[in-house]
Amino acid sequence: MIKRFVKLTFRPEATQAFLDDVFEPSKERIRAFPGCQHMELLRHTELPNVMFTFSIWDSEEALDNYRQSDLFRDTWAKTKALFAEKAEAWSMENINE
């Protein structure tokens, strides 16, 4: 199992566009993607234009399949256009189960 965090820093004026035009229309399709067990969006408590996605995937292969999909390419292209900074991502595994 892979747990994935992605930090997204948006231009302040583009934050609502991300929520309305990108995240809302795509969130259920991402959650339903084969191998995705969970996906949520978190907002920084002090910086409202900084958000994180947290997702859980069956495996690195499942995550890679998503990252090679048309769904990801379309969603990422729209998301990236709204950034103030380059995204940062971390994949982790639980070592204390």
ChimeraX attribute file (.defattr): number of C-alpha atoms within 10 A of each C-alpha:
attribute: neighborCount
match mode: 1-to-1
recipient: residues
	/A:1	16
	/A:2	20
	/A:3	20
	/A:4	19
	/A:5	19
	/A:6	16
	/A:7	19
	/A:8	24
	/A:9	23
	/A:10	24
	/A:11	15
	/A:12	15
	/A:13	10
	/A:14	16
	/A:15	19
	/A:16	15
	/A:17	15
	/A:18	19
	/A:19	13
	/A:20	10
	/A:21	13
	/A:22	17
	/A:23	17
	/A:24	11
	/A:25	12
	/A:26	14
	/A:27	14
	/A:28	11
	/A:29	11
	/A:30	20
	/A:31	17
	/A:32	12
	/A:33	17
	/A:34	14
	/A:35	19
	/A:36	19
	/A:37	16
	/A:38	15
	/A:39	18
	/A:40	12
	/A:41	14
	/A:42	13
	/A:43	14
	/A:44	12
	/A:45	9
	/A:46	7
	/A:47	10
	/A:48	14
	/A:49	20
	/A:50	20
	/A:51	18
	/A:52	19
	/A:53	15
	/A:54	18
	/A:55	20
	/A:56	22
	/A:57	23
	/A:58	15
	/A:59	15
	/A:60	17
	/A:61	12
	/A:62	18
	/A:63	22
	/A:64	11
	/A:65	14
	/A:66	19
	/A:67	13
	/A:68	11
	/A:69	11
	/A:70	10
	/A:71	14
	/A:72	15
	/A:73	13
	/A:74	12
	/A:75	17
	/A:76	13
	/A:77	11
	/A:78	16
	/A:79	21
	/A:80	16
	/A:81	12
	/A:82	18
	/A:83	19
	/A:84	15
	/A:85	13
	/A:86	11
	/A:87	14
	/A:88	11
	/A:89	13
	/A:90	11
	/A:91	15
	/A:92	12
	/A:93	13
	/A:94	8
	/A:95	5
	/A:96	4
	/A:97	4
